[in-house]
Amino acid sequence: MARTHMTGTLTTTAIPTAMIETLRLMAWLSPTYPVGAFAYSHGLEWAVEAGHVADEAGIAAWLADVLERGAGRNDMILAGNAHAAAEAADRDALAAVNALALALAPSRELRLETSQQGRSFLDATLAAWPCPRLSDIAEALPGETAYPVALGAAAAAHGMDRGATLAAYGLAFVQNLVSAALRVAPIGQAAGTRIVAALGPRVGALAEEVDGLGLDALGSATLRLDLGSFRHETQYSRIFRS
């Protein structure tokens, strides 16, 4: 990085594009980004309440299934297709991906989870990282916006690599659920860190597997989670919105 000592300001002319994109992804998917991710557990709170996950091994297995057989995989496919549509400046295709993403949410809570985060992400990114292509995307997605669609489209608007975006999204998905587990399950931070470390390589492999897949590849096999999300709506004691 070049530094101007007389003014104390920094210039970005010497920073490789790949590094800038990596830092941008880290910022977008940081827990501090104002999307409200901390408020959602994607059904994990119900699973803990019902006794389906009660220790580190159980949570790791549950999250692996959600990642590879449920919303994690689907979201990465949706993000990839949103990226392709935005890259091609195809508003109709982007709107169609978003409509499908919202329709795939099996419950009211899970639809709220993706649509509230997606809308918040798009608004925050447009305010902090504005560019003409992102403005066009915001016009094409004026209402409810699924989170992976917003991320994939925003990454394309800034010319960011699709594969790296999918991998980063997948890891953030896992990390958010591990954070939720630390608040509702009897595991500590060391266990949570081990779970993230164990699932990290699987996130990378999944990102490579789904990169380039079309919408026909969507599908899930997490029926217990889907049904549990309905039960969470009337769960007596809860701290998460999903």
PyMOL commands that set and color helices and strands:
alter all, ss='L'
color gray80, all
select helices_A, chain A and resi 17-28+37-39+44-49+56-69+71-87+91-103+108-128+132-140+147-157+162-184+189-210+215-217+223-232
alter helices_A, ss='H'
color red, helices_A
select strands_A, chain A and resi 3-4+9-10
alter strands_A, ss='S'
color yellow, strands_A
deselect
rebuild
show_as cartoon
